[in-house]
Amino acid sequence: MPLLHHPIIERLRGILFGSRARRGLTFNVALYALLIAIGFVYLQPLLFMFVTSIKNPNDLLNPMVQWVPTELFLGNYDKALRVLDYQNTLFNSLLISVIPSILQTVIASVVGYGLARYRFRGKPLIFLLLLATFVIPPQNTVIPQMLTYRDLGLLGNPLALILPALLGQGYRSAIFILIFYQTYASFPKVLEESARLDGASDLRIFFSIAVPSALPAYIVSFIFSVVWYWNETFLTSIYLSGGVTTLPMQLSRFTQAYENLYPPGTVNIFDRLNEAVKMSGTFLNILPLLVIYFILQRWFVESVEMTGITGE
């Protein structure tokens, strides 16, 4: 028997390089090494931010201290919480991100269902207007919108963000309408026809059949909507200027707020603004989004996978 065809050699070859039925050890090692490398590229800034935020002033000045601080120093977070006025700004951020996101997701689902399952005059025009709201930059329409909100007395009021979401014109609503349109358009018509034969109304079909089947689209739309509302500072600062302050808005003027709280010349060198305090403020700003993602992670991953599946 040739040595290359020895049963032990064949078994080792199958373990290392796999077979038609399964992958080999070499492929798995290369795959996981690539995934770890990609994951490190994305996680390295977040890890660096957190490690820097828990460094004391001595660790910041010591070039030998890189990834492992000598102690867990939380004084930077105490200063950042005071500068950001965290309790109030966090509440404001949740108010103008979660509520509009819920309304926007619900309205987008209704509009998407109507466009996908009904035929009516002017349907192509509605699609054209939806694409226009997505293609035209919001910077081109911000002035007329601001003047309209001023005449209505909405500037500085959270209703300036809530009302457009209620009317299907929130941040990037066109994307979510198209997501629901594609989701509902892929549903088998047999389900609706069977429900109509049983005497179900249009509302009953929507709430009993369409909504449960489109749950992945709801989760994806809600999470992305929350993130976009949370991170939008340009339009938010214009519409809510002088009224409501959010975490991203407060973080953008973090340096000025810190100097107002700790004026130069009145504090020692350890209370002066440093990189660790800035990192603490930045980490506190993204912490709510991380918490939301980790809570909804399983449903979010499943939803992203299922939104690409088409029906019969």
C-alpha positions in Angstrom: 0.0 0.0 0.0 1.5 3.4 -1.0 2.4 5.6 2.0 0.2 8.5 0.7 -2.9 6.3 0.7 -2.3 4.9 4.2 -5.5 5.2 6.3 -3.7 7.3 9.0 -2.4 9.7 6.3 -5.9 9.9 4.7 -7.4 10.6 8.1 -4.9 13.4 8.8 -5.5 14.9 5.4 -9.2 14.9 6.1 -8.8 16.6 9.4 -6.4 19.3 8.0 -8.0 20.0 4.7 -11.5 18.6 5.1 -13.7 16.7 2.7 -16.8 17.3 0.7 -19.0 16.9 3.8 -17.1 19.2 6.2 -14.4 21.9 6.3 -10.9 21.1 7.4 -8.9 22.4 10.4 -6.8 24.6 8.1 -9.8 26.4 6.7 -11.3 27.0 10.1 -8.1 28.4 11.5 -7.7 30.8 8.6 -11.4 31.8 8.8 -11.3 32.5 12.5 -8.0 34.3 12.2 -9.5 36.6 9.5 -12.6 37.2 11.6 -10.5 38.0 14.7 -8.4 40.5 12.7 -11.5 42.2 11.2 -13.2 42.3 14.7 -10.0 43.8 16.2 -10.0 46.6 13.5 -13.6 47.5 14.5 -13.2 47.0 18.3 -9.7 48.6 18.7 -11.0 52.2 18.8 -13.7 51.3 21.3 -11.2 49.4 23.5 -8.7 52.2 23.3 -11.4 54.7 24.3 -12.4 52.7 27.3 -8.9 52.0 28.5 -7.9 55.6 28.2 -11.0 56.7 30.0 -10.1 54.8 33.2 -6.5 56.0 33.3 -5.4 58.4 36.1 -3.3 61.4 35.3 -0.1 59.6 36.2 -0.9 56.8 33.7 -1.5 59.3 31.0 1.9 60.9 31.5 3.6 57.5 31.7 4.5 56.2 28.2 5.0 52.7 29.5 1.3 52.4 30.4 -0.6 51.6 27.2 -3.4 49.0 27.5 -3.3 48.0 31.2 -3.7 51.0 33.6 -2.1 50.7 37.0 -5.5 51.2 38.7 -9.2 51.5 37.9 -9.7 55.3 38.0 -13.3 56.5 37.7 -12.7 60.1 38.5 -12.8 60.9 34.7 -16.3 59.6 34.5 -17.4 61.7 37.5 -16.2 64.8 35.7 -17.7 63.8 32.4 -21.1 63.2 34.0 -21.1 66.7 35.5 -19.9 68.4 32.3 -22.5 66.5 30.1 -25.3 67.0 32.7 -25.8 63.4 31.9 -29.2 62.7 33.5 -31.0 65.6 31.8 -29.2 65.2 28.4 -29.7 61.5 28.4 -33.5 61.9 29.0 -33.6 64.5 26.2 -31.7 62.2 23.8 -34.0 59.3 24.5 -37.0 61.5 24.0 -36.0 62.8 20.6 -34.6 59.5 19.3 -36.9 56.7 20.7 -40.3 58.3 20.3 -39.7 59.5 16.7 -38.2 56.2 15.8 -41.2 54.3 17.1 -43.6 56.6 15.2 -41.5 56.5 12.1 -41.3 52.7 12.0 -45.1 52.4 12.5 -45.9 54.9 9.8 -43.3 53.6 7.4 -44.8 50.1 7.8 -48.3 51.3 6.9 -47.1 53.3 3.9 -45.0 50.4 2.7 -47.9 48.0 3.0 -50.2 50.3 1.1 -47.7 50.7 -1.7 -46.9 47.0 -1.9 -50.4 45.5 -1.7 -52.7 48.0 -3.4 -53.0 49.5 -6.8 -54.1 53.1 -7.2 -53.5 56.2 -9.4 -50.5 58.3 -8.7 -48.5 55.4 -7.3 -45.4 56.1 -9.5 -45.5 59.7 -8.5 -45.4 58.8 -4.8 -42.4 56.6 -5.4 -40.7 59.5 -7.2 -41.4 61.8 -4.3 -40.0 59.2 -1.9 -36.8 58.9 -3.8 -36.6 62.7 -4.0 -36.7 63.0 -0.2 -33.9 60.5 0.0 -31.7 61.9 -2.9 -32.1 65.6 -2.1 -29.7 66.5 0.8 -31.4 67.8 3.9 -29.1 70.8 3.9 -31.0 72.1 0.8 -34.4 72.0 2.6 -33.4 73.0 6.1 -34.0 76.7 5.6 -37.7 76.4 4.4 -38.3 73.8 7.1 -36.9 76.0 9.8 -39.0 79.0 8.6 -42.1 76.8 8.6 -41.3 75.5 12.1 -40.7 79.1 13.3 -44.1 80.2 12.0 -45.7 77.2 13.7 -43.9 77.9 16.9 -42.1 74.5 16.9 -38.5 75.7 17.1 -36.9 74.5 20.3 -39.7 72.0 20.8 -39.3 68.2 20.5 -42.5 68.3 18.4 -40.2 69.6 15.6 -38.9 66.1 15.3 -41.9 64.1 16.4 -44.5 65.5 14.0 -42.5 64.8 10.8 -41.9 61.3 12.0 -45.7 61.0 12.6 -46.3 62.1 9.0 -43.8 59.8 7.5 -41.2 62.5 6.9 -38.6 61.7 9.7 -34.9 61.2 9.2 -34.4 59.0 6.1 -38.0 57.7 6.2 -37.8 56.8 2.6 -35.3 54.0 3.3 -37.7 52.4 5.9 -40.7 52.7 3.6 -38.8 50.9 0.9 -37.7 48.2 3.4 -41.3 47.6 4.3 -42.4 47.8 0.7 -39.9 45.1 -0.3 -40.9 43.0 2.7 -44.6 43.2 2.1 -44.2 42.8 -1.7 -42.5 39.4 -1.1 -45.5 38.0 0.9 -47.5 35.3 -0.7 -50.8 36.6 -1.9 -52.3 33.2 -1.0 -52.4 34.2 2.7 -54.4 37.4 2.0 -56.8 35.6 -0.3 -57.4 32.9 2.3 -58.0 35.5 5.0 -60.5 37.4 2.7 -62.4 34.1 2.1 -62.7 33.7 5.9 -64.2 37.2 6.1 -61.2 39.1 7.4 -61.1 42.9 6.8 -58.1 44.8 5.5 -57.2 45.9 9.0 -57.5 42.4 10.3 -55.2 41.1 7.5 -52.7 43.8 8.2 -52.5 43.3 12.0 -52.9 39.5 12.0 -50.8 38.5 9.0 -48.7 41.3 7.7 -47.3 42.8 10.9 -46.2 39.5 12.5 -44.6 38.4 9.3 -42.7 41.7 9.0 -41.2 41.7 12.5 -37.6 41.5 11.2 -38.2 44.7 9.1 -39.7 46.4 12.2 -36.6 45.6 14.3 -34.1 46.7 11.7 -36.0 49.9 11.0 -36.3 50.8 14.6 -32.7 50.2 15.5 -31.3 52.1 12.5 -33.8 54.9 13.1 -32.7 55.3 16.7 -29.1 55.4 15.7 -29.7 58.0 13.1 -31.8 60.2 15.3 -29.3 59.9 18.1 -26.3 60.8 15.9 -27.9 63.6 13.9 -26.6 66.8 15.4 -26.8 69.3 12.4 -30.6 69.3 12.0 -31.2 68.7 15.7 -29.2 71.7 16.7 -31.1 73.9 14.3 -34.6 72.7 15.2 -34.0 72.4 18.9 -31.6 75.3 19.4 -32.2 77.0 22.7 -34.8 74.5 23.8 -33.5 70.9 24.2 -29.9 69.8 24.6 -29.0 66.2 23.7 -25.9 64.2 24.5 -24.3 64.5 21.1 -25.0 68.3 21.1 -23.5 68.6 24.6 -20.5 66.5 23.6 -19.8 68.8 20.6 -19.2 71.6 23.1 -17.6 69.5 25.7 -14.4 71.5 25.9 -16.2 74.8 26.5 -18.5 73.3 29.1 -15.6 71.8 30.9 -13.7 75.1 31.0 -16.9 76.8 32.3 -17.1 74.1 35.1 -13.4 74.0 35.8 -12.0 77.5 34.9 -8.3 77.6 34.1 -6.2 78.9 37.0 -8.8 77.9 39.6 -8.0 74.1 39.6 -4.9 72.0 39.9 -3.3 70.2 37.0 -5.2 67.0 37.8 -8.5 68.7 37.3 -7.6 70.2 33.9 -9.1 68.8 30.7 -7.2 65.8 29.4 -7.5 63.0 27.0 -9.0 60.6 29.5 -11.9 63.0 30.4 -12.6 63.5 26.7 -12.7 59.7 26.2 -15.0 59.3 29.2 -17.4 61.8 27.7 -17.3 60.1 24.3 -17.8 56.7 25.8 -20.8 57.9 27.9 -22.3 59.3 24.7 -22.3 55.9 22.8 -23.0 53.8 25.9 -26.9 53.9 25.5 -26.6 52.8 21.9 -24.3 49.9 22.9 -26.8 48.9 25.6 -29.7 49.0 23.1 -27.7 46.9 20.6 -26.7 44.3 23.1 -30.2 43.9 24.3 -31.6 43.5 20.8 -28.6 41.8 19.3 -30.1 38.4 18.7 -33.3 39.8 17.2 -31.3 42.3 15.1 -29.0 39.7 13.6 -31.9 37.4 12.8 -33.8 40.4 11.3 -31.0 41.4 9.0 -30.8 37.9 7.7 -34.5 37.5 7.2 -35.1 40.8 5.5 -33.3 39.5 2.4 -35.6 36.4 2.1 -38.3 36.5 -0.5 -41.6 34.7 -0.4 -43.5 32.7 -3.0 
